[in-house]
Amino acid sequence: MALATLILAIGLAGGASAECSQGQMAEAQLQFGGAQQLLQAQQWNEAIAQLQSIVDFCPEFFPALRGLGLAYQQTGQLDLAAEVYGKVIDVQGNSADAGDYANLAKVLTKQKKYKEARAEYIKAQKRDSENCAVLVNLGILHNASGYATQAVETLEDALIYCPDLEPQIMPRLADACTKAADKMTKIGNTEKAAMYKAKAREYGGSAGGSSAYKQIQAKMKAGDYAGTVAACDALLAEDPEHANALLTKARAADAMGSKAVAADAYKKFLDLRPDNMDETASYIIVLAEGNMCEQAVAVSKDAVSKFVGNGTKAMGKIRFAYGKALYCLEDYAASKAEFQKAASSGDQKWVPHARDGISACDEFLNFEEAQRQNASQGR
């Protein structure tokens, strides 16, 4: 099976779990510097020996495990690579990220264990719904495994988040739509079959997608947000479940400050893609910034309950959004607690924003405390 040749970057920086003593951690980190040089020089066998020595000394030092998995993979020792990548996930626990699951999935794919690889890519997608390599490879595996409708959804998401990969995505998306149409025809769902046939024509055309959506993309790229919203509305009038148009409309409306319009578009998008953590967070933030505070908090609570199993790092964006919702509701103590969780989640994208949120909460909390003290002193 020809999978997309998209290689995720291996994160080789980081610390170790608490199972290693502080001294062991320091020594492992010191030794790992030399191993990194061997990896960068593609001296795989030498790297394996040094990395194995580090892992024997401190089994929970996951950067060495990641490097060891890569070296085994590059030398064709796929069983060992899969075993080591599995250990990375076990050691990291809730801190395992999309790249860790994708690394394992790539090895399983090379072993032609497509069912197992698909399962790992699904876990990766839950933790990073905008990861291009994950989306394209998962879409291909969905389609190859007989899950055509899921393939269409995933590859459409890839088209949204990875426009530079459009030439690779389009033919696979058209094929998935054709298979989905055949599946709907067999079960007697003529309406859905017609929809997927139309999509197959759209994505399989020589222009590489519908001219309407091309125009939307061009307007969005040019910063014509009002024009983007209008073009999205025109396309959605013909296809109300066009996920790409809904998400683009949401982002354009948000950019032009139309929070209610953006929130409505985000909600409709999430009705189609309920497992998308990134856009759930964006939806909550738009609600909060549009002063729809109670709704933002309600969506946040549901999101925490729904996504908490995806791990601490993946939850960073949801925790930040929850903090924004609580801040909107003027519950500054609870808001600060959520911002602190976002700051310590390990998702570096949200750390500076979370720290700004903490500072803003502290200002209000300090002001409230000063008011209480003045009141108690009769001032």
N, C-alpha and C positions, 0 to 999 in steps of 0.2 A: 504494500500500500504506500503510495507516494504522499508523504506528509509534507506540509510546508516547512521549508528549511529556515525556521526561525529559532534562533538560539537565545535563550534567556541568559542574561548576565548572572554569573554566580557571585553572590555576596560573600566576600572572604574576610570581611572585617567583623569584629564583634568579640564578645567575652565568652565566658563559660558559665554553666549553671552552678548552683551553690554546692553541688556534690564535690567539686574540686576545692581544695583549700586555697586561700589567697596566694600562698607561696607556689602551689602547683599551677595556678592560673597565670601568675607572672612568668614562671619558667616556660609554660606552654606557649604563651604569647611571644616570648623571646625566641624560642626555637622556630616558631611559625614564620618569622620573618625570612629565614633562609629557605623554608619550604615554599613560600610564595614566589621567591625568585626562580626556583626550579619550575614551578607551575607556569610562570610567565615565559620562561625559556622553553617550555614544552618538553622538558626533560622528565617525562612521566615516570619512568621506572625509578629514577633517583628520588623523585618527589614522593612516590609511594612509600619507599623505605623510611624517609624522614617523617612523613605524616603518620605512618603507622606507629613509629616510635613515640610521637606526641600523643596519639590516641591511647596507646598502652599506658602512658604516664598519667594522662588526664582524660578519661573516656568521654567526659561531658563537654570537652572543648569543641563546640560544633563548627567553628571555622575550619579546623583541621579535618573534621569529618566531611564537610562540604568539598574541600580540596581533594580529599582521598577519593570521594565518589567521582569527581571529575576525572582524576587520573585513571581510575579503573575504567571509566567509560571510554576515555580516549585510547586506552590500550586494548579495548575489546573485551574486557572482563566484566561482562554485563551483569552476571549474577551477583558478583561482589559489589558492583556499583549500586544495584538496586538495594542490596542489603544495607549498605552504608547510608544511602539517601533515606532509607526507612529509619535508620538510627537517628539521623538529623532531626526528623520529624518527632520521633519519640523523645529525644533529649530536649527539644525546644518546647514541646507541649503546646500550650495556648499561644506561644510566641512564634510558632512556625508560620511562615508567610507563603504567599502564592508561589514564589520562586522555588521553595523547598518541595512543594507538591509537584510543580511542573518539572523539576529535575528528575524526580522519580518517574513521572509519567513518560518523559522522553525515553528513558531507559526501557521501560516496559513496552513502549511502542516498538523500539528496535528489536525487542525480544518477541515481537508479534503477539504480545499479550494485550490485545486491543481493549478487551472488556475492562481489565484492571487499569489500563492507562486512561481510559475514558473516566473511570471513577476518580482517579487522582486529579485529572484536569477539572472535573466538576468541583472538587474541593478547592483547587486553585482559583477558579472563577469566583467562587463565593467570597474569597478573601481579596480579590482584586478584579473587579468586573470590567476594568478598562485595559487590562493587560493584553496587548496585541497578539503576542505569541500564544498565549493561553487561548484566546478567543478563536483564532484561526485554526489551531490544531484541534481544539475541542469540537469546533464545527465540522471539521473533516471526519473526526472519529464518530460523531453523532451520525453523520450521513452514511459512513461505511458500516455502521452497526445497525442500520435500519431505523434510526430515529430521525426521519427526514424533517418533521416539523420543528423539532428541537434544533436541528442543524440550521434551518432557515432563521430562527430567532437568533442563534448565536452568531451566525455569519452576518446577519443584519447589524447586530451590535458591533461586530468587528468593522463593518463599513462606517459606522458612526464614529468610532474612536480611532480608527486606523486608516484615514483616507489615503495615506501614501501607499498602502498595500492594496489599493483598489484593483489593480490588474491581476493580482493573485486571488483576490476574494471573489470577483464577479463570476468567473466561470464555475467556481465551486458553488456559489450561491444559486446560480441558474439551475445547476444540476440538482441541488437539494430541493428547489421549488418544483421541478419536474417530478421528482420522486414523491414529494408531499402531495402533489396533485393526483398522481396515480393512486396513492394510498387513500385519499379522500374519495376518489371515484369508486374504489373497491368497496368501501364501507357505505356508499350511497349518499355521501354528503356533497351534493352537487354544487352548493353555494361555495363551500370551502375549496372544492376542486377548481372551480372557476377562478377564485381569488389567486390560488397558487399558480395556475396556468398564466394568469396575467402578470404575476410577479416573475415567472420564468421568462416571459417575453421581455419584460422590463429590464431584468438583469442580464439577459443574454443578448441584448441588442448590440449592434456594432458601436453605438455611442457609449457603451459601458454604463448602463443605468438610464433611468428616465430623465428626459430633458428638464422636466419640472423640478426634480430634486437637484439636478445640476445647477439650476438657476438659484435655488435656495442656498446651496453651498456657496455659490459665488457672492450672493448678497451678504451672507453671514461673514464671509472672509473679508469683504470690503467694509464691514462695520455698519451696513445699512440695516439696522435692527428692525425698524418699522416695516421696511420692505420685505425683510425676512419673515416677519410675523404674517404679513398679508399673503405672501407666497405660500407659506405653510398652510394657512387657512384654506387657500384655493385647492391645494393638494389633498388636504384632509376632508374637504367636502366630497371628493371623489373616493377617498380611501380613509375612513375615520380611524383605522387601526394601523396607519403608517407610522411605525415606532420612530423612525428617523426624523420624520417631520414633527412629531410631537415633542421629541427631545430638543430639536433645534429651535422650535417655537418657544419652549420653556426657557432656554438659555438666552435667546434674543430678547424676550420680554423682560427677563431678569436684568439684562444689560441696560435696557432702556428705562428701568425703574418701575415697570408695570408688574408689581409683585402678585397681584391677584390673578392676572392672566398667566403669569409664569407658574403659579401654584396649581392652577387648574390644568395646565398642560403637563406638569410633572405628575399630577395624580393620575391622569389618563395614561401617561407613559408607564407608570408603575402598576396600573391595572393590567398592563400587558407584560411587564417585566418585574413582578413582585419581589424577586430575589436580588435585585440590583441594589447593593449597599451604598455605592457612591451616589446614585441619584436619589436614594431615600434620604441621605444626609443633605443633599442639595435642596430637596423638597422641604425638609424641616427648616433649613436656614432661610429659605425664601418666605416660609410662613412666619418665622420669627421676625424677619426684617420688614414684613408687611403688617406687623402688629396683629397677626392672627395667632395670638400667644397660646390660648387654651388648645387650639387645634394642633399647634406645633408641639406642645407638651404631650398631648395624647398620641400623636404619631411617633414621638420619641420613645415613649414607654413601650409601645408595640414593637418598635424597631429593636430596642434593647432586648426584649423578650425573644424576638425572632432570631436575631443575629448573634447573640452572645456566644453561641457555640462555635462561631467562626474564629475565635481566638482574640486575645488581648490586642495585638497589633492591628488586626483588621477592624476592631471596634473603635479605633482612634477617631475616625471621622464621624461615627455615630455619637460618640461621647461629646465631641466638640459641638455637634449640632444640638444635642440635648442641652448642653450648657447655654447655647444661644437661646433656646426655647425658654429655659428657666429664667434667664436674664430678662427676656421680654416680659415674663410674668412677674418680674421684680422680686423673685426668690433668690437673692444674691448668694446666700450661704449654700444652697443646693446647687446653684449655677457654678459656683467656685469649685465645688466637689467634682462636678462633671468635667470642668476644664482641667482640673488636676489629673483626672483619669486619662484625658486625652493627651496631656503633656507627658505622661509616664507610659503611654501605650507602646512606644517604640516606633510609631509611625512619624518619621521626622517631618513630613509635610505639614502636620498639624501642630507641631510643638510651638513655633513662634506665635501662631494665632491663639493657641490655648493660653500661652503666657500673657498675651495681651488681655485675654478674657479674665484671667485671674487678677491682673492688676486693676481692671475696671471694676470687678466685684469688690476688691479690697477697698477701693475708694468709697463705694457706697456703704460697705460694712463699717468702715472707720467713721464715716459721717453719722451713721445710725448709732454707733456706740457713743460718739461724742454727744449726740442729742440725749441719749439715755442718762449719761453722766450729768449733763446740765440740768435735766429734769429732776434727778435725784437730789441735786444740790440746790434746787429751788431757783435756778437761774432763768 
